[in-house]
Structures are given as C-alpha cells and as structure tokens.
Amino acid sequence: MNEARRFDRMSTAGLAVLLAFLFWYVRNDTERAMSDINLLPGGGAAAIACEGVPDEWDAYIGASEPVVLTVRGLGDRLVDMSADDVTLYTDCASVDPATGPVMRPVEWRWSPSSTWASRRRIGARIVRIDPPQVLVRFDRVVTETLRVSVGVAGQAGQGMVLERERVSPDAVMLQGPARSLARVERVAALVPDVEGAVGVTRRYTDVAVSALDAAGTPVPALTPFPAFVDVSARFSPTGLRLPVLVPPPTGRVPDGYWLRGREIEPREVTVYGPRERMASLVAEGVVNAQIFDITGMTTTRQVRVPLDLPEGLRVDGLPTGEITVTVLVEALPGRSEFALDVVVERLPPGLTATISPQRVLVAVTGSQPVLEQLSATDLSARVDIEERTAGTYRLVVLVRVPEDQGLTVESITPEQVEVLLVGTRLPTPTPTPNSEPTPTPGRAPAVSPPVAATPTRSGP
C-alpha cells in the first residue's frame, strides 16, 4: 500500500513539473509578438502543380500573376522560412477535362525537402493564399512523327555549310500537349564539335533530339521517342565577301530640308550558306539592301535596313540580317529681309530724341524652316543714348534676333542713323545711404560690332 502511495506521489510531482514547463513555454511564446510575412514562390502561376489529371490530358494555368503566401508565426522564427519550404498545387481529380477551363482552389503542403524538425522549429502556418483560385485549362496529349534534321549546337556552325547528313533513325515520335506540338518548326539533332567534321564525314552517337520553334528555341513539355539518334555529318566552310548596295530611298523630306547623303555600316559583308543559293549573289556581285522611306525626316537619323538575301543565307556579324544607314538630312540655308523701326534705348530724363531715318532694312540668314516662321515682331532695332546730352549724333544701330535659332544678322542698311537730342538733361539723383540706387538696364548683346558715336553738332 505504501509503495502505491509513493508511486502516486511521484507521478503527481512529475505531472506538476511537466505542467509547469508547458505553462512556462506557452507563456514565453505568448509574450513574443506574432508577425506575418509574404512569400512569392518562383514562377508565379507556373509554380502551381495540377494534380489528378488523366494521362491523356495536360493541365496548365494560363494566368501569370504572382502567387503570394501570407505566413503567420513568431518573427524570430520566420526569418528562416522561404518559398522553397512549401509546395503549391490544385486538385483536378474531380474535374472532367473535356468540359473546358475550370476555376480551382490553390492548396499547399510542406515540400519534401522540409523536414519535420524544421517545420516544428519554424512553427508557422499559412493564413492566406492570393489569388485563392486559379483558372485551369486542359489540353489533349497527342503524338506526331517528324523527320529529324542535323543542326549545330550553339554558334559553332557560323560560317559552316552542311554538305552531307545521315540520321538513324531519321524520324522520331513527339508526345506532348497539342499547343506545344503546334509550335514545333523542326526536330533537330544538334551535333557539337563541327570543326572535327570539316572536310570529312564524322559519326556522332547518342545525339539528343530537340524540338525547336521558328526562332530555334527548344519547345518545352515535349518528349521525343527515341530521345537520342546517331548522326553522320560532313561540313565545309564557305563564305562570300560582297559590297552592300543601298538603293535610293523612297519619299521626300519636307520643304526647306535636303538629303545631303547616306552613310552605310558595314559597307561590305560576308555571306554564308549553301553554294547553290549564293549563285544569284555571285552573278550580281553585290548584296542588295531593301528600300526604305525618308518621308517626313527633318534631322539626321539612323535607320535599320534589312538585306535582301535569298532564303537560307546568313551574314557574318549581323544576326538580324540588317545594316545601319545614317540618313543625313539638313535644313536648307535661307535669307530674309525685314524693315524695322529704330527705337531709342536708355534715353536720359529731360531729353527727347528724333531719329533719321526712322526705319532700317535688316537682312537675316539661317535655315529656311526657321526663317519661314520669323516675323518682324521677333526682331528689334535700337540705338543706345546712355550718358549723352543734347546734340546731334550718328549712332550704330543694334539689332536683336531670337537666340538658339541659328540666325545671323547679315547686314543693316543703313548701319548708322542720325539722332537729334533736344532738351536739358536732368541730374541723376544721388542715392541716400538707406536707399538703393536705381538699376540701369544692362546692354543687350550686339550682333553687329559697335562704332564710337561722334556728335556732328554740339547742343546748346
């Protein structure tokens, strides 16, 4: 009986210690603030796996917006969590693919790389998935048999021509979604080390088969059967160096402008390809560029112009087959005359001025488009009367034209005018210490050089 009581007391004490530890652990975690973080699994909607799809169908998610996971937990533990710790999926087992697109909820699970210990240490949970649903589309898995051609991996085939090829087997069966098969332009066995097959027939074994689109890029989600073939190939280098002929452009530049010329870069190119396709180039002795239009050009501009090459030929150093033509367009020079009234500038107080002649003829040169927009109100003619007393003077006419327009005053007729000053010049007031002197307007820049004014007659 005593042993039973002793055991009960020990069990009670152990349970009390365990409860105290749990209380401490829970209280310690409770006092620490919970926080949220956002995770963005790479690939956006492509990161969501479609599960439960029948073998004869392929499921894919058309949307490309990012998927955001909101994770809640203790802040100091969330720092160790990443998007790689979870797997996103949508269950399509209950969906009939023949019915077409369907909205399905996005679900998650811990990824296989995330161990139980790491999940326990992190202690986080996902409280939100945005978007919560995605549109799942279905596409039939189809097969198609296509012939295999020989290609060159990377840029190793630049300047090389395939003279002879033999592929075994010469056709493979491609299996995959119908949308992917529709993109296939050709099936190629891409051989490496082309230099080793120059001038001799070389045998390559177990060459991988690739389904390529029109741009030569592998099409994903397709499986070839068989995946490898044997190839016998022979290459030879070939190239033809020819000058580039750029025909005259079509269209015309606007009135007031002229086409000064064209600069071509490069002026010569090296063309590679099968000999029989270069026969026309050999006969002409040039590579023609396509015609381009210059309508509306008012400044010098660079234009990318495609070369007119037979199909199957390529140009060394020009992946797009285009040259650069610099079209030199400039404004035509022009000359205009304006009759301007001469005005008096900085006339001292107490004096009146009479100008003879009152009007001068000003010739301005510049580009025709600018001169066509220029009027007499945009220019001014003046004489400076500063520090003069009554009398008669011959003063230089100063003409102001708009700046930054490339305009130049060619001539002023007459260059000097006679100015009669009448009256008594009033004294300039002396500024007091507490007052600011009245500023005198600054001189405007003179287009024509100033000439010292000499009075022809003294005033009274």
Buried (B, 14 or more C-beta within 10 A) or exposed (E): EEEEEEEEEEEEEEEEEEEEEEEEEEEEEEEEEEBEBEBEBEEBBEBBBBEEBBEEBBBBBEBEEBBBBEBBBBEEBBEEBEBEBBBBBBBBEEBEBEEEBBEBEBBBEBEEEBEEEEEEEBEBEBEEBEBEEBBBBBBEBBEBEBEBBBBBBEEBBBBBBBBEBEBEEEEBEBBBBEBBBEBBEBBBBBBEEBEEBEEEEBEBEEBEBBBBBEEEEEBEBBBBEEEEBBBBBBBEEBBBEBEBBBEEBEEBBEEBBBBEEBEBEBEEBBBBBBEEBBEEBEEEEEBBBEEBEBEEBEEEEEBEBEBEBBEEBBBBEBEEBBBEBEBBBBBEEBEBEBEBEBEBBBBBEBBEBEBEEEEBBBBBBBBBBBBEEBEBEBBBBBBBBEEBBBBBBBBBBBBBBBEEBBBEBBBBEEEBBBBBBBBEBEEEEEEEEEEEEEEEEEEEEBBBEEEEBEBEEEBE
